[in-house]
């Protein structure tokens, strides 16, 4: 990103007053860009700090004399829409004319911008208040400048579409006309400015196209895999199929002699699976030459310390453990055993879900240029700040010697929270006298993921004579790399639904050993737990002879926060509202033809309350058709309605894809699926005929949306299959039960 110099000292001084001493003039000129005689403001938008901490600018709003507005979007865009949504928050409080706004990706510089990452559905909630204040402060300064020019009280002025209005006299001034004057004014305390009421929003809550849509359609080089530099070499990196294996020897001389190959060498790695594991690097003049050489590569691996994990062995062990108490007790309230003894009906079931790969359509890739003890990187990462640290650690250089350019990400879903591909290319580039682009073939992307961990729930539940949920016992069987804590994404909380809503509740846990690396997968933990828990809730409703909606609402009880004072905890009133609305929108209770059924599920995830109803049909050949999915969510005020609907629709398709046919199986430490022929993502003809999305736009602070809409779809689907066929699905994917789409 190139910037011209700032021409007015007033703009620089204004930014300094926001964060005294935090930003030198040289740094400001480098990062903030051209004021063009206009107004440049910098605002702190990161994590909240105490009054003693100096604020560091980390987002920039630029208003030029011609009225054009530039807003930098600081977070990685991975398809979740924040490159559009975050600037919309500033533009709303600024009262900007969105058609005059240009969005640019912010440079990666944590010292200036603070936290820059995308994960956990935290981009909106982490930045909501700060971004609103950023726009409001700028608007207040523009109003003050206009009021001084007109010599009227500021309270008589209003704003609309990038103009300040004095309605009583009919006068108005554009923001561009006021920019220089506003830049010379003192910056007000951000806490003193008045923020808009929701009823006054003009931009937020509307449908706004993604700012990169036209560029994506035109095929512009936005993504990491698109990067091209003069004289660039192309690299592939072969690692042991079993995690932890090392190179014993390889046919390097033969590989070096192949057409287009410039180098082939062994990399010992640093032993960190999130950075660089041992392998063989090949550098070539083209992607084709590199991939062709890789197919000729023969490596003898030392697997003394490599993974020996077996999914089939884990299943057998879990079936044994399911008949025993768990090794650890995570929660035990009430008298569970007495409740079972006095129950009208009890139900027992073992639920199983597999390992999953992230399988982003853009495989892992990165471009690096190592020169003079420093490295410049172009990366599609979700965690650029962590990437800076990891690369510096890998190369044993200061972080100041690492320059990172954020590219658009062609699918993350949690995979690009780890930056191993960045570290690999940085180390490979150190051996080359040219820029290097590393591309993982699809097979490597599948074999060396950080997988969604599989798991098991051995349930026992009870209902009383009135059909109420009386007792719940869950022996959760998961995996651990160290024997102490579950692997990433493999944990469960003792407070997870329905723990705080059942009078007698027991949750125990047993951990199986695992060496294969795991990590967050869209809606970590919840994506699998919801399938098991919400399916078993339906089993209990059926056992009680109760309507599922009625049974679930009864569990929720009176409206309240389950953790009083914590607005990120489950609120039973919000939960009941989305359940009722989903039932209404999906025609719950309306008769369906034979072989058809509706299934409901609710789940609370990442502070989002979601209920979903799937309507399906299953024919005599066990062929499934998902006719309709109804989604109702409460995530507070919706920022961009178009983006929010897209996220929910994408979550449904992603969740259905996983439930219907996806699984990663591991034997002898090796992942057995290596491409989409064995890992069949959902295709367009298999997608639901309708996905209807509805929001209850409550007054609570907004939450993220990329993840909480996914967990309910798998149990809703399986409950619908039961309603259509009477067959209970307790193991995913559905293809294991012979159900096809």
N, C-alpha and C positions, 0 to 999 in steps of 0.2 A: 504494500500500500504506500503510495507516494503522497507527500504533503508539501505544499509551499509554505513559506514563512508567515508568521503572524505579523500583521502590519501595525497593529495598535498596541501600545503599552498598556492601555486601559484593559484590554481583554486579558492580558497576562496577569495584571494586578488583580482583576476580579477573580480569576481562578485561584490565585494565591490566597485570597481572603477566605476562600472556601476551605482550604487545607494549608494553613500557614506552615511553611518550611517543609512540607511533604513532597513538593515537586519543584525542581529547579527550573529556571527559565529555559535552559537547554533541553531538558526532558520534556517540558511542556510543548516547545516548538516541534520536537520530534514526534510526539504522540498526538497532540491535539489537532494539528493541521492548520489550514488557512482560515483566518477570520475574514479576510477580504474586506476589511473595514466594518465587519459585523460584530456579532456577539458570540463568544465561545464561553460556555460554562462547563465546569467539571464538578461532578458530585460523587460523594462516597456512596456506593451501592452494595457493599459487601456485608459480612456478618455485623451484627450490632456490636458497638464498642462502648466502653465506659467513657465518662466525660473526660477522663485524663488522657485518653488515647487520641492522637492527632489523626484526623480523617485524611485518607489518601484518595485522590480522584481516581475513579475507575469506570466512569461512563461519561461520554461527552456529547453535548448538545451544541450544534453549530447553526447559527442563523446568519445567513449572508445578507448583504445589502440589497440583493435582488429578491429577497423574500424566500429563497430556497432554504430548506432545513435539512441538516444531516444529523441522524441519530445513530450512534454506534450500538450494536447489539453485542454484548460481551460474551454470551454463552455459546457453546458449540451447538450447531444446528444438526440434529441427527434424524430429522423427519418429524419431530414433535411440534414444530411450528414456532419455537421461541424466537427465531430471528425476526419473525413478524410480531409476535405477541408482546415481547418485552418493550420494543419501541412504541407499541400502541399504548402502553400504560403511560409513558412519558407524554406522548402526543395528546392523550385525552386531557391530562391536567394542564398541558400547555395550551389547549384549545387550538391545536394546529390544524391546518388544512392538510389532510392526509395525502391529497394528490400532489402537494408540494414537498412531501417528505421523501428523502432518499435514505435508505438503510445501508450501512456498511458493517462488515464484521470487524469487531474490535481486535486490535493486536493482542497477542498473548503476552501479558506482563503482569503477573500476580502482584508485584510490588506496587503497581499503579492501580490495577483494576480490582484487586482483591480476588476472591474465589471465582474461578472460571471453570465450570464443569457442568455436565448434564447427567443426572442420575437421581434415582429415588423420587422422581416427580417433585423435585424441590425448586425448580427454576422460578416458577411463579411465586410460591409462598415466600421464598427467601428474598425476593426482590420487590415484592408488591409495595410495601410502605415506602421504601427508599426511592423507587422509581416514580411513584406518585409525587413525592416531595420534590424530586428533581424537576419535573415539569411544572409544578406549582410555583417553585421559587423563580424559575425563568419567567413564567407568566406575570408574577408579581412585579418583577423588575421592568418588564415591558409596559405594564399598566402605570407604574410610577413614572416612567419616562414620558408617556403620553400625557399624564396628568400635569406634569411640570410644564410641558410645552403648551398645553391649553390653559394652564393656570386654573385648574379646577380640582376639587377633592378627588382622591383616588376612588372613593366609594361611589362616585357618580359614573365611573367607567366600567365597562364590561368587555368581554372578549368573545370572539367567534370567528372560526375559520381563518386563523392567523391574522386577525385584525383586532385592534383596540377601538372600542366604540364609545362615543359620548352621545347617547341617544337623544338627550334633551335638545342638543344643538345640531344633531345630524352629522356631526363630524366623525371621521374615522381615520386611522393610520394603520398601514400594514406593518407587520413585524419587521420586515426588511428596512422600512423607513425609520424604525425606532431602534434598530440594533446597536448602532454606535453610541447613541445616547444612553441606552440601557447599560451598556458595558461600562460606562463611567460611574454608575451608581453603586453604592454599598450593597453587598449581597446580604439579604435578610437572613435571619436565623431560620433554618428549614423547619424548625418546630413551631414557628410563629405563623407560617402561611396557612391559609384556609384551603382544605382539600374539598374537592367536589363531593356532593351527595350523589348517591347512585341514580336518583331520578334525573340528575342533570347530565348524565353520560350521553354523549352523542356518537362516540366511536366504539367504546367498549360494549360488548354484547352484540355487535353487528357481525355480518359475514364479510371478512376481508380476505382477499386472495393472498396466498403466500408471496412474499416479496421476490422470491427466486423462481416463481412458477414459469414465467416466460423464458427465462434462461435455461431451465431444465428441459423444457419442451424443445428449445432450439439447440440443445446439446452443448451448451457452453461448458468449458472445463472448470467446474466448481468442486468436484470431488477429488479426494486424495489420489485415486487411480488415474485421474486425468493429467496430473502434473508432468510437465516436460521442461527440461533444462538443456541448454546447449552442451553437446558432448556427453550426454548422460549414458551411463551403463545400466544394464538390467540384471537384477540378482534374483536367485532363488536360494532357499536355505533348507536343507534336508536334516530333520531331527529324527531321533530314534522313535519308532512307532509306540514304544512303551516308555512312559515318562520316567526319567532318571537314567536312561541308557547313555553310554558314552561311545565315541568313535574308537574302534580298535584299529581299523585300517580301511582304506578306500582306493579305488582305481583312479587316483587323481591324474596320473600321467596320461591315461587314455582320455580323460575328460578334457584336459588342457589342449589336446591335439584336435579336438572337434571344431568344426567351422564356427566362427563367431565367438568362441570362448576366449576370454581375455585372462581369466584367472580361476583357479579352483583350489581351495585350501580348507583345512580343518580349523574350526573355532572351538576352543575348549569351553567357552561360556563361563559364567560366574556362579552357576549352581542355583540361581534364583529362577523359578519357573515363570515369574512375572517379568523377568528381564531377558536373560540369554541362557538357554540350555545348550549343551554341546551339540555340534552338528557340522555339516559340510556346506560351505558357501560356494556358489558358482557365479561368476561375473561374465556377462556376454554383451555383445553389441546390439542385441534385440531380445524382446521377450520370447520370440520363437526359438532363438538359439539357446537361450537359458533353459526353457522348458524342455527342449529336445535333449539337451545335455543331461538334464535331471533324469530323464527316462533311461539314460545309459549308465547312470551312476550306480555303483555297487558298493555298499558299505557293510562292513562286518562290525556288529555292535557288541560292546561289552555290557551285558544286562545284569551284572552282579547285583546292582542296587536299583534296578528298574522295577516298575510296578508289576505286580502279579494279580491284580484285582480281577474278580470274576462276578458278573452280574447274576449268572445262573446260580452260582454258589451263594450269593447274598440272598436270593429269593428263597433258597432252601433253608438257609439259616434263619431268616425272618419267620418262616412258617413254623419253625421249632420254637422260636422265642415268643411268638404270638400267644402261645399257650402258657406262658410264664409271666410273672410280674416283671415290670421294668426295673432296670438296674438303678435308675435315679428317679426320685420323686420331684416333680416340678411344681405340682400344686395338689393339695388334698384338703378339701373343705367339706363340712357336713359328715354324715355317716353313710358312706357309699355302700358298704356291704349290707347294712340294715335296709337301706332303700331298695336294693335289689331283692332282698329277701321278702320284702313286703309289696313288691311291685305287682301290678295287674298283668303286665306283659314285659318281657325282656327281649332284646334283639342283640345278636352278636354278628360281627362281620370283620373281615380283613380286607383292607383297601391297599392297592399297590399302584404306584406310578413310576415311570421309568426316568432314566437320565435323558436329557435333551441337549441338543446343540443349538447355538444361536443362529447359525446359518444365514448371516446377512448376505444380501445379494451382491454387495461389494465385498469381496474377500479382503482379508487383512493386507494392507499395503502401506508403504511409506517411502518418501524420498528424502535423501540426506546428502549434504555436501560438506565434507570435512576439509578445512583449510587452516593452516597456521595455528593448530592447537584449539580450534573452535569448530563448532558444527552448526549448520543451518538445516532445519527440518521442516518439511511440509507433511502434515499428518492429519488423518481423519480420526481424531481421538475424542472421547467423551471427557477425559480428564487431562487437559493440557498441563496444568500445574504439576500434577503427579508425574506426567511424562517428562517434564523438564528435569525433575529430580532424578528420575530413573535413568535418563540418558546421561546426565552428569555423573551419576554413580557408576554407570557402565564404562564410561570413558575415563573416569578418574580425573575429571576437570571441574572447575567451578561452574555453578549454574549460570553465572554471568557470561560464560562462553558458549551457552546454548541459546540459539534463536529458534523459536518455534512459530510456524505459520499455521493457523487453524484453517482447515478446509471443511467443506460440507461433508457430512458422513453418510454413506450409502447404507444405512442400517447399523444400529448399535445393539439395542435391546439388552445392554449390560456387558456385552463382549468387549467393547472398547473402553471399559473402565480400566482394563489392564493394557499396558503399553509395551508388550513384549516385542511386537513388530517394529516399534520405534527403536528399541534398544538394539535389536538385531541389525537393522540397516545402519545405525550409527557406527556399530563396531565393524561392519563390513566396509562401510565408506572410508573408515580410517585406513584401510588397506588399498584404497583406490585413489588415483590422482584425478578424479572426476566425480561429478554428481552420480549418485546411485539410486535407482528406484527398485525397491524390493516388492515383489508380488508373491503372495501365497497362492499356489494352485488350490482349487476347491478341495482336493483330497487332503492337503495339509491343514486347511481351514477346519475341516471336519475332525481330523485326527488330533489336533492340538488346540482344542477349545478349552474354555473354563466352563464346564458343563453345568446345566441345571441338575442338581443331584436328585437321584431317585429316592424313594422312601416307602414306608409302610405304616399303616394305622390299624392296630387291632382294637376294635371298638366293642364296648358293651354298653347298651343303653336301656333305660327303663321308663315306662309310663305308668301312671297310677290309674285307679279305677275311673277317674274323671277324664282320662285321656291327656293328662298334663305330663310334661317332661319332668321326671322325678330324679333321675340319676344318670351320670355319664362317666364312663371310664375309657380312657384312651391310652394304650401302650404304643407310644410313638417310637418307631425303629428307624434310625437315620445313620449317618456316616460321620466319621471323625478322622482327621489326618494325624492328630497328635494324641488321641485318647482322652483329651480333656474337654474340648469344645467341638460342637458340630462344624462341619465344613461350611463355607460361605453359602448362604441360601438354604442350609439344611437344618436351621434351628426352629424352635417353636417357643412361644412365650406362654407361661402359666396363666396369663391374662387373656389369651386369644379367645375369641368367640367359640363356644358359649360359656366360657369359664365363669364369668361374673354374673351369669344369668340362670344358673342351675343350682338348686339348693344343696345337692350332694354331687361333688365333682372331683375326679382324680385324674391327673395327667402324669404318666411316668415315661421314662425315656431309656432306650438302650442304643449304644453307638457301635456300629460295625467299623472295622478299620478300612481305610481307603487312601490310596496314593495318587490316583488320577485327580488332576486339579479340577476344582469346581468354583463357580462364581455366581454372581447375581444374573438372573434371567428374568425378563420383564415381570414385574411384581414379585420380587424374590420371596420365597417362602409361601406367600399367599397363593401363588399360581397353582401350587400343588395341594396345599392344605385345604383350600376351598373345595376342590373336587371331592376330597374324602369327607370333610366335615359336613358340607352342605348336602351331599348325597345321603349321608347317614341321618341327618335331620329328617330328610324326606322318608327314609326307611321307618323312622320312629313315628312320623305322622301317619303313615300307612298302617303301621301296627296298631296305632290308637284309633284308627277309623276316622281320622280327622282330615278336613281340607287342609292342604299344605299352607295356603295363605293364612288361614285362621290359626293354625298351629304355630307358625313362625311369628305372627303378631303377638300371640299369647306369650311366647318366650321373651319378646322384647319388653313387654310390660309397660309401665308408665313412662312418659318421656323424661329422660334425664341423661346427663353425662355419666358414663360408667367410671370415669376418673374425674371427679368434680374439679372444676377450674382448669381442666386441660381441654382446650378446644380442638386438639388433634386426636382425642380419644373418641370411641364410638358413642354416638348420641342415639339413644333408642327411639326418640321422636323422629329424628331425621331418617333413621332406618325404616321405621314404620311408614313414613311418608313415601319413600321410594318404592317400598313393597306394594302399598295400596295403589300408587299411580301406575306401576307396571301391570298389576292385575287389571286395572281399568283399561289401559291402552291396548293390552293384548287380548281383550275379550275373555278373560279368565272365567271358566265355568260354562262358556258357550259350547254346545255339542259339536263334536268333530266326527268325520267319517271313520268307520272301522280302520284300524291300522294306523291311526293318527293320534297324537297326544301332545299335550303342553307340559313343560317342566319349568319350575321356578327355582331360582337360587338367589340368595343375598350374600354379599360379602363386604366387609369393611377393610379397606386396604389403602395405605398411604394417605390417610385422613379423608378418603373419599368413600361415600356411602353409595352402593350400587345394587340394584335389583335387576335381574334379567330373566326373561321368559323365552324359551325356545319352543317353537311349534314344528313338529316333525311328522314324517310318515315313513313307515317301514313296510316294504312289500314282502311277498312270500319268498323271494330270493334273498332276503335280508339286506336289501339295498335301501340305504337311508337317504332321505331327502329332507334337508332343512328348509322348511317353507318360509319361516319368518322368525326373526329375533327382535324382541323388544327390549330396549335398554333405557333405564331411568337412573339418573345420577344426581347427587347433590354434592357439588364441589365448591359451593359458594358462588359468587358472581363469575360468570363465564367471560373470559377476556375476548376471544375471537370465536364466534359461534361456528364459523366454517371450520376452523382448525379443531375445535372441540368435537364436532360431529365426526370429522375425519378420524380423530384419535379413537373414538368409541367404535366406529366401524372397523378400523384397523385392528383394534384389540379383540373384537369378536372374531374376525377372520383368523388372526394369529392364534387365538385360543382354540378355535375349532380345528385348525390345521394340526395343532399339537395333539388334541384329544382324538382325532380321527385316525392318524396314521404315523405319528412320529415317535421314534424311540431310538436311543443310543444304547447298544449292548456292548459290553466289555468282557473280553476273555483274555487271560494271560496278560493283563495290563494293556491290551490293544483294543481300540475302538474298531468295531466291525463295519460300521457304515462310513463310506468315504465320498459319496456324492448323492445327488438328488434321485438317482434311480433306486436307492435304498433308503432314502430319507425324503419321502414324497410330500412336498409342501402342497397345500390346498390350491387347486387350479380354479380358474374362473367358472367353469360349468358346475363345479361342486359347491360354490359359494351359496349362501342363503339367497333366496329370491328377494327378500326384503330385510333390511336392518333399519328399524325405526328407533331414533334416538330422541330422548326427551330429558330436559333438565329442570330440576327444582332449584331456581336461582335464589338461594337463601342469603341472608345478610351476614353470614359468618365469613371470616377471611377466606380468600380463595386458596384452593389446594391444587396440586398438580393433577394431570389427567392422563398421562401416557400409560400409567400402570393400573390404577384401580378398576378400570372397566374390563380388564381381562379375567380376573379370577372367577367370576360367577358363571362364565359361559360353559365350562366343562360340566359342572354339576347340573346346570339347567338342561343341557343337552341329554345327559344320562337319565335325569329324572323324566324327561319327555319320552325317551325310549321306553322306560318302564311303563309310563302311562299308555303308550301305543301298543306295547307287546307283552307286558307283564314280566319282562326279563330285566333283572337287576345287573347293572354294570359296576363291577368293583375293581376292575383293573384296566388301566389305559396302556396303549391306545386301543380304540374300538376294533381295529383290524385284528387284534388277537382273539376277539370273540367272533370273528367271521363276518362282521358287519362292514359293508363296503359303501362307498359313495359314488 
